[in-house]
């Protein structure tokens, strides 16, 4: 018998409803749990991917930093620099590798920074590279990144003046400076009565830029004064006023009697030629001239050292208390090259420009014992001219300062040189650079084993000559050591084809440097000009009249060579016109703000230190003034001109930036550069 289902009562209906609701809630809970798990997984994957990306990016940044450091050390990437490298970032392994993207490989692009940009017109060597970087976690690659970047090299010698500290210019006579001036601190512009003009000089110098990392001031730093009469003109980056073909000058006024900071709104009127608050430029440290460790010592082609307290002699000559030697990179005497050097010291070079003197010698210090009366404190009128004033005695009085023919004996000394600014008798290593280059080149052509270096070596852009004085006070904050180059109006090197790259010479010393007479005085490469630089603790200029050979023995009013150094300013310390074509790097004293004349460093106009009366006499200079810090071994302050200080009277300054440095072929060897890294393309790939 078929039974029919019993109808549900109210309690059954309610139970079914509860069961359905529970089922629905359970399904919803399950779905929510699955969703949460999926979201947590996605979040974890995203976090891992992002962390992997940042790790890979750190490898990219590390690679670009590595290359920047290579360039700062005067090198370019080669060989193993292009190998794959690995670093650890957190718990991830990062692999990165760089490849050369230059065409042809290793060859930079020479370019000019566009006008209107900061440092517009400067020439740069730019290298192109591509870097790939990947991060791995538990052997699984999480992210790949890649970038193309460019490394730019801008030579410091493309500035008329470049200071790492405050730069103050306040000439007492009309002065025109051409090209670019930069301070990595503050810049002060003033004129003590005349006109200071910062201008272009077409066709060779077509732009002007006055820039500072700090502020630009109109007026003095040493005193809160803006001098009138006195005019400061700076060319704008425009040419709308006749005569056309050069930039238009604009006056920077005092606007009162006190030094004032020029606001950026006012500087804008120069349309880009005056700029403040620029990013600080990374430049080489002042120890680039350090003996034993600096870049110039380690890269030098020849290191000549005056060793105080180490006896030495020329073959067959008297034993002297101090020797002149060649040292290797470790600071040890190179016996073979020292023998070659002494052969040169005895024989000299053919066709010397400075007859009757030894091509390398040292300047001795008087002993101050009776009857000699010369000491650092007592210099004027004392007796320093006789043979018994030096230990050991010279062979005769005529030999003290060379007399008529210093080469008549083998004593490689001369009498004393007194530096009035330092108020010290100086030990000087003296080198006739022209004769050294000529003798070495001629000797190399006959037998390279008898020479001192390859005269055509262009590894570092030319020849680097390091000169030094090694003694108990070499590292002292103030000493009486220095090096002096003389007799070198030309710098002879092997001939080059027209339009070729001249060899060039950089002379470096960790001590004070002196340039005596014309140096590299030819105007163009075709005429014999060489890319030249002098890098010393301070730069001192002595005129063509200061030091000469072949004159009669000293007698009433007649002075030969250094004999006049301890005289008062006057007839015996009067300059004649002198030409120097060389970039300079040296230490420069700071001006003490508000310190008056006693706290003044003399301004840019006294970057080179003078020691004669130059009144009405022209000092012609073509090059670039770079100062990377304070002098290390001299502390004599600038104290002004005239008889009161008895140091110098200023020259007529015919100064100009040497526009030949705009051609990278014509830069001196190991020209310091500031480096920039620019990223131009970036790609990323996530797993």
PAVEXTI-802990 format. One record per residue (C-alpha): x, y, z. Coordinates in steps of 0.001 Angstrom, whole numbers, plus 500000, padded with zeros to 6 digits. Layout:
REM residues N
XYZ;...
END
This chain:
REM residues 687
500000500000500000;501473503271498861;501939505816501574;501832509483500867;504484511765502600;503231513513505603;502962517240505217;505587519321507031;504518521060510068;505856524469511122;508748522932513076;510038521079509989;509937524123507815;511917526073510361;514565523320510633;515108523260506873;515475527015506832;518135526815509557;520038524099507686;520001526114504466;521236529197506292;524069527258507937;525090525794504589;525135529235503006;527196530683505869;529678527841505683;530077528342501947;530587532055502469;533144531420505213;535014529005502974;535026531554500143;536267534298502456;539024532067503806;540145531243500272;540084534928499369;542180535873502399;544721533164501608;544940534269497986;545332537939499010;548066537092501510;549871535160498830;549614538036496400;550794540483499026;553768538254499851;554649537856496182;554436541613495672;556636542265498688;559210539748497510;559188541202494001;559536544774495251;562365543864497595;564054542010494760;563666545037492514;565289547369495030;568101544880495547;568719544717491790;568623548510491599;571264548714494318;573543546670492072;572959549132489264;573832552071491529;576901550241492825;578110549692489277;577724553356488319;579509554384491526;582383551993490803;582884553545487392;582724557088488732;585560556223491129;587620554748488298;587406558050486434;588137560125489550;591388558157489831;592437559286486328;591666555887484770;589127554446482344;587519550994482663;589483548141481116;589833544375481323;588399542945484540;586321546091485127;583857544541482669;583653541172484480;580445540128486242;580411541052489922;578349539873492881;577264541615496064;574886540654498868;571944542919499698;570060541677502745;569340538006502097;569562538374498330;572381537834495872;572805540617493330;574760540087490107;575734543063487965;577873543594484911;578790546552482727;579528546569479040;581121549227476896;578620551030474660;581130553347472990;581870553182469286;584593552136468904;584931550542472333;586726552664474897;586555555794472774;584709558742474311;582614561316472533;583954564850472657;581125567313473106;580459570892474090;577897571581476814;575141573639475154;575068577371475769;572560578386478420;573206575281480531;575423575476483595;579023575517482380;577765575986478857;580587576012476342;582798573698478382;584168570718476533;583610567280477975;584733563766477179;581714561505477580;581813557705477867;578731555504477340;578047552254479244;575197549794479849;574773547981483152;572569544927483850;571713543892487387;569602541023488752;568566539898492217;568147536289493288;566487534718496303;566887530999496924;568441530622493448;565360532155491837;565687535394489865;563167537945491122;563976541075489143;566182542335486325;567038546003485801;569216547689483223;570390551224482580;572406553158480090;574572555807481714;577160558322480618;580287559341482505;581462562859481694;584952564258482213;585252568083482420;588828569421482734;589433572040485448;591862573846483164;588936575164481115;588423577868483760;590376581108483905;590156580640487679;588733577772489727;588867577943493539;587726575289495984;587455578015498652;586426581689498597;587629583638495567;588210587392495903;589199589677493020;589991593337493740;592744594651491447;594442597980492012;594922598495488264;592700597840485258;592273594108484794;590450592040482178;589806588352482763;588450586226479941;586268583143480178;585006581387483283;585491581955487009;584165579548489633;584300579266493409;583139576217495325;582442578682498154;581738582460497922;582887584907495260;583766588582495892;584137591114493061;585574594589493597;587901597108491974;590172599387493975;589750602446491762;590095601009488227;587907598651486193;587619594903486588;586160593380483417;585155589754482996;584574589336479301;584712587135476253;587544587424473761;586354586208470362;587081584249468343;588928582019470839;586864582750473980;583203583191473140;581467582760476491;581593584056480050;580467582446483268;580914583704486816;579608581060489220;579763580082492868;578537577257495019;577817579890497667;576958583557497116;578302586305494886;579193589586496600;579926593047495233;582702594426497416;585546593228499576;585734590230501836;588605591561503945;586584594673504850;582918595597504697;583413598033501844;582435598373498198;585045600662496699;584301603709494607;585531604828492246;585873601369490868;583857599539488223;583027595865487799;581720594837484390;580626591285483515;579492590282480029;575913589067479659;575031586093477499;573617588321474808;574877590291471849;572331592982470984;574458596110471289;577147597275468871;579859596334468285;578337593012467303;580236589756467424;581000589870471139;578942589716474321;577432592821475857;578940594050479159;576794594986482133;577938596833485257;577561595235488680;577084598299490932;577994598834494585;574591600271495610;576180601773498702;579530601793500454;579306598318502054;579885594834500710;576563593398499613;575285589980498612;573919590062495079;570470588404495026;569595585774492430;566906588084491044;569596590616490139;571998587997488785;569255586884486388;569816590106484427;573078588590483133;571028585896481384;573093582985482682;576620584380482823;576382585015486593;575045582135488699;575132581443492438;574109578480494590;575254575933492008;575841572355493012;579265571885494559;581723570343492135;583710567313493277;587369568015492601;590644566246493426;591892566715496975;594923568965497638;597126565899498290;597272565182494567;600844566523494760;601760564371497791;605173562803497654;605123558995497835;601382558512497430;599684561163495298;598490560503491769;601312562586490263;604053560872492249;602830557395491357;602341558286487673;605506560381487258;607880559579484403;610795560952486447;611213561870490132;614186564110490975;614797564667494685;617177566911496617;618032564774499658;619133567016502496;621625565404504850;622589562656502403;626094563233501053;626614563111497306;628976564091494526;629342564224490800;631981561847489391;635335563385490342;633711566286492199;633753567329495851;631606565507498388;628677567759499266;626357567464502266;623233567126500113;622673564931497066;620441565062493999;619020561681493020;616314559917491038;613807557950493112;611454555144492168;607758555029493035;608572553481496439;610880556372497328;614097554385496930;617094555728495023;617138554442491455;620884553881491052;620889553489487267;618802556575486591;620712558591489192;623917557764487296;622237558913484059;621061562102485757;624573562908486956;625891562399483449;623423565052482351;624397567345485245;628043567174484167;627593567437480400;624394569452479980;622486569603476724;623364570851473287;622317574398472459;621407575404476012;619503578642476535;621381579191479774;625107578905479273;627801578639481950;625652577038484608;624863573523485693;621492572315484372;620585570903487810;621923572252491094;620769573233494548;620698576596496284;622471576432499640;621700578255502891;624378580514504478;625733579176507760;625529582477509674;628933582036511337;631453584874511495;632462586651509378;629170585767507680;626179587467509290;623170586212507286;620359584593509245;616606584358508639;616099587277511018;619032589302509684;619019589445505925;619353593048504713;622937594128504223;624439590934505603;627340589181503957;626257586104502005;628565586434499021;631816584876500163;632773581221499965;633216580827503725;629510581606504299;628639578051503200;629550574600504446;631681573197502971;633333576305501557;633041576992497852;636263576722495852;636310580491495389;634115583534495913;633377583552492177;631766580119492504;629263581116495204;626727582366492684;628236580906489561;630585583718488693;631478583714485038;631294579962484536;629748577610487061;630697574605484930;634408575156485631;634154572800488611;631873569984489730;630294571741492728;626536571529492043;625648574356494452;625002578070494350;624701580650497087;621598581528499027;618162582724497947;616203584801500472;612399584772500327;611159588047501819;607564586877502162;608590583807504148;611586585597505708;613732582518505208;616821581450503291;615618578649501028;616934575269499976;615973575102496303;616284572250493828;616929574004490478;616199572299487151;616707573593483640;613676571806482217;614427572737478619;617912571207478822;616610568130480618;614042567455477890;616559568131475106;619341565963476562;616929563126477324;615446563213473819;618883563203472178;620151560423474456;617057558289473884;617675558471470151;621175557001470608;620683554551473498;617449554489475540;619242552728478410;621228555917479059;618168558172479093;615762558982481919;612358558348480274;610718557832476909;610371561388475530;607309560413473464;605429558654476280;601831559824476100;600334557324478557;598980560038480840;598698562636478110;602398563456478221;605375563631480586;604979564113484348;608081565409486131;608023565316489946;610560567496491783;610961567378495555;613112568269498539;613471565538501156;614644566668504571;613716566760508245;611078569440507589;609559568057504383;606222567476506063;606299570541508310;603545573144508262;606173575719507288;609651575055505928;612340576607503747;612216574097500882;611312574682497254;611919573749493616;612728576120490790;612583575694487022;614661578023484842;616087578460481367;612987577026479671;611360579436477213;610667576387475055;609848572793475994;611354570543473289;609705567249472399;609798564943469354;608204566546466314;604543565805465607;602551565913462404;600487569007461714;597261568768463684;598693566050465926;598649565741469689;601679567448471300;603267565525474158;603105568175476890;604651568449480352;603311568692483898;605839569711486560;604779568792490096;606172569329493570;604958568852497114;606992571968498049;606898575629497004;607452576175493280;609349578955491482;609320579729487761;612283581827486702;612185583638483373;610101582902480287;608452579488480382;606916577810477328;606621581259475759;605548580187472262;601993581185471383;600815578228469277;601455574527468759;602877575258465321;605382577647466916;606408575145469593;603868575726472382;603343572655474570;600443571781476882;602026572672480230;601036572705483893;602862573537487118;601390571982490269;603144573083493466;602422574075497065;602625577742496038;603569579422492757;606283582095492688;607316584138489639;610826585529489071;611424587638485967;613966587225483181;616084589857484924;616323588014488205;618649585174487365;621101585155484523;624409583514483618;627538584674481885;627764588030483679;630920589367485246;631753588482488824;629834590634491305;631293594053491932;629917597453492920;626241597304492095;626540594261489817;624568591232490918;624605587783489376;621862585217489820;620503585088493415;623014587521494876;620415590285494931;617764588273496776;618458589856500153;618724593417498825;616013596011499275;613625596617496393;615339598796493825;617781598618490997;619021595125491884;615543593613492212;613831595162489202;611908592926486842;611885592807483072;608991591644480875;608339587916481275;605988585416479595;604595582226481142;602195579883479327;601130577209481787;598178576088483854;598718576392487602;597468574453490617;598668575717493969;597601576523497488;596274580017498196;595852581685501588;592391582542502861;591254586114503369;589983586694506894;586662588530506692;587023591907508379;590735591282508895;591867594341506945;595136594372505013;596753591975507502;594132589323506809;594058589696503018;595416587007500713;596062589475497905;593156588279495764;593334586427492475;595690589143491230;598299587806493677;597763584092493058;601321584038491637;603714585452494231;606142588134493064;609571589040494507;610729592051492473;609721595568491629;607527595164488538;606348598793488383;605442599506484755;606675596049483662;604331593501482072;603884589944483232;602151588102480383;600315584965481367;598216582478479423;596774579526481267;594367578658484073;594534579380487813;593266576505489980;593408576483493780;592315573377495661;593100574535499188;595610576250501454;599402576034501064;600876573272503179;604489574394503665;604502578205503479;602764580596505841;604184584023505060;601220586431504764;600570588846501919;601482592223503387;601197594639500491;603627596310498128;606467598796498331;609425599354500617;607456598711503805;607137595014503053;610130594828500702;608581591918498802;607375593278495445;605714596013493449;602925594710491205;603298594170487456;601072595230484632;599023592076484328;598393590897480781;596467587773481728;594216585557479702;592763582077479701;594653579886477223;591886578930474807;594050576144473391;592964574143476463;589503573944474885;590959571253472608;591343568043474615;594492567216472657;596113570307474099;595426569685477778;598485569169480017;599257565633481196;597026564385484027;594802567435483903;592468567122486917;588800566830486002;585492566812487742;583257563874486934;579527563583486427;577384560450485953;574142560822484009;571559558022483650;569821558257480288;567757555013480056;566249552584482588;564399549285482095;562954546799484581;561568543263484448;559763541447487274;559323537713487503;
END
